[in-house]
């Protein structure tokens, strides 16, 4: 049984709002911190929409949604996180940005509070090292969309205590997730296998092996995947995917983790996938159609 009662989510973007949803719905008092009031309002709206969809799909009762909303609050002040049992960081995938927040929180939060990062590619040890509680720092890597995806990777560093790992596993189960143990290496388990697959699909498209449509349909129908690789790239965000690849390539120096040239060109052009309206598919059309990439 988890000893965690209250959760702070640092960052209310796509991942942070999803994490806040599942925490509040599972009965945890949850505070979401964003850097501006406007960003906090967008985070609140995202959580409310997500909970409403859960009700519409029969995944959550209306009274349970109302109870979850009552457990949520939003703030721009780091001090509001001081008494939380668990802080989950879900900010931009930039070590300097994350560590700046961890240094500040380390001075504010209770010494027994657990710090968890939702990083998808950075090593957790690089964050634990800037705190005075390296034994209480762990990775909790959620998957998008958080309310739907059941997996959480629990990432243990060389300094994380047995008690912290046990608490992280118990918490993941308490919010309805299935935790797996992952070593503190860039990419952990899933991205270590997934990123080279996505990059290879992009490379095969650039080489003219198959079209966007055929690559995606081939993997959906031939391998039973629910989403084709290029659809998945757009869903993740091409800019995010490029950043993850850069971090992993810096860690391993293996070609399979290097972002392909086509991906870099698309990111430079502002084609970031679903969130920008265009990536490998053009989302300004309904249904989306493969983009003209000039290949």
Residue pairs with C-beta under 8 A, 6 or more apart in sequence:
1 170
2 167
2 170
2 171
2 173
2 174
3 85
3 167
3 170
4 28
4 85
4 86
4 114
4 167
4 170
4 171
4 174
5 28
5 29
5 85
6 28
6 29
6 30
6 31
6 83
6 84
6 85
6 86
7 23
7 28
7 29
7 30
7 31
7 84
7 85
7 86
7 87
7 88
8 30
8 31
8 32
8 33
8 80
8 81
8 84
8 86
8 87
8 88
9 16
9 19
9 20
9 23
9 30
9 31
9 32
9 33
9 88
9 90
10 16
10 33
10 81
10 87
10 88
10 89
10 90
10 91
10 101
10 105
11 33
11 34
11 89
11 90
11 91
11 92
12 20
12 32
12 33
12 34
12 39
12 40
12 42
12 43
12 44
12 46
12 47
12 74
13 43
13 90
13 91
14 46
14 144
14 145
14 275
15 90
15 118
15 142
15 144
15 146
16 32
16 43
16 88
16 90
16 91
16 118
17 32
17 43
17 46
17 47
17 50
18 50
18 142
18 144
18 145
18 146
18 147
19 88
19 90
19 118
19 142
19 146
20 30
20 32
20 43
20 47
20 72
21 47
21 50
21 51
21 54
21 68
21 146
21 147
22 146
22 147
22 175
22 176
22 177
23 30
23 88
23 175
24 30
24 47
24 68
24 69
24 71
24 72
25 51
25 54
25 60
25 64
25 65
25 68
25 147
25 175
26 174
26 175
26 176
27 71
28 71
28 174
28 175
29 71
30 71
30 72
30 73
31 72
31 73
31 74
31 75
31 80
31 81
31 84
32 40
32 43
32 44
32 47
32 72
32 73
32 74
32 75
33 40
33 74
33 75
33 76
33 77
33 78
33 80
33 81
34 40
34 42
34 43
34 74
34 75
34 76
35 76
36 76
37 76
40 74
40 75
40 76
41 74
43 74
44 72
44 74
47 72
48 69
50 145
50 147
51 60
51 65
51 68
51 69
52 65
54 60
54 65
54 147
55 61
55 62
55 65
59 147
60 68
73 80
75 81
78 101
78 104
78 105
78 108
79 108
81 87
81 105
81 108
81 109
82 108
82 109
82 110
83 110
84 109
84 113
85 113
85 114
86 113
86 114
86 116
86 171
87 105
87 109
87 113
87 114
87 115
87 116
88 116
88 117
88 118
88 140
89 98
89 101
89 102
89 115
89 116
89 117
89 118
89 119
90 118
91 97
91 98
91 101
92 98
93 119
93 120
93 121
93 122
93 240
93 243
93 244
93 247
95 122
95 126
95 127
98 117
98 119
98 122
98 127
99 126
99 127
99 130
102 115
102 127
102 130
102 131
103 130
103 131
105 115
106 115
106 130
106 131
106 132
106 133
109 115
111 132
111 133
112 136
113 133
113 136
114 136
114 137
114 138
114 164
114 167
114 168
115 127
115 128
115 131
115 133
115 136
115 137
115 138
116 137
116 138
116 139
116 140
116 168
117 124
117 127
117 137
117 138
117 139
117 140
118 139
118 140
118 141
118 142
119 127
119 139
119 141
120 141
120 187
120 188
120 191
120 244
121 186
121 187
121 191
121 243
121 244
121 247
121 248
122 186
122 247
123 157
123 184
123 185
123 186
123 251
124 137
124 138
124 139
124 155
124 157
124 160
124 184
125 157
125 158
125 159
125 184
127 137
128 134
128 137
128 157
128 159
128 160
131 137
134 157
134 159
134 160
135 159
135 160
135 161
135 164
136 160
136 161
136 164
137 157
137 159
137 160
137 164
138 154
138 155
138 156
138 157
138 160
138 164
138 165
138 168
139 153
139 154
139 155
139 156
139 157
139 182
139 184
139 188
140 152
140 153
140 154
140 155
140 168
140 171
140 172
141 152
141 153
141 155
141 182
141 188
141 190
142 149
142 151
142 152
142 177
143 149
143 151
143 152
143 190
144 235
144 236
150 176
150 177
150 178
151 177
151 178
151 179
151 180
151 190
152 172
152 177
152 178
152 179
152 180
153 179
153 180
153 182
153 188
153 189
153 190
154 165
154 168
154 169
154 172
154 179
154 180
154 181
154 182
155 182
155 183
155 184
155 188
156 165
156 181
156 182
156 183
156 184
157 184
158 184
165 181
168 179
169 179
172 178
172 179
173 179
180 189
182 188
182 189
185 192
185 251
186 192
186 247
186 248
186 251
186 252
187 195
187 244
187 248
187 251
187 257
191 244
191 248
192 248
195 241
195 244
195 245
195 248
195 257
196 256
196 257
197 229
198 229
198 232
198 233
198 236
198 241
199 245
199 256
199 257
199 258
199 259
199 260
199 263
200 256
201 215
201 219
201 228
201 229
201 230
201 233
202 229
202 230
202 233
202 260
202 262
202 263
203 260
203 262
204 210
204 215
205 211
205 212
205 215
205 230
205 262
205 280
205 293
205 295
206 260
206 261
206 262
206 295
208 295
209 215
210 218
211 290
212 230
212 280
212 281
212 290
212 291
212 293
213 290
215 228
215 229
215 230
216 227
216 228
216 229
216 230
216 231
217 228
218 228
219 225
219 228
219 229
220 226
220 227
220 228
227 235
230 280
230 281
231 280
231 281
233 241
233 263
233 273
233 279
233 280
234 273
234 274
234 279
234 280
234 281
234 283
235 273
235 274
236 273
237 272
237 273
237 274
237 275
238 263
238 266
238 267
238 271
238 272
238 273
238 279
239 267
239 272
240 272
241 259
241 263
242 259
242 263
242 264
242 267
245 257
245 258
245 259
245 263
246 259
248 257
249 257
249 258
249 259
251 257
262 293
262 295
266 279
266 293
270 276
271 278
271 279
271 291
272 279
273 279
273 280
274 283
277 283
277 284
278 284
278 291
279 291
280 290
280 291
280 293
281 288
281 289
281 290
281 291
282 288
282 289
282 290
282 291
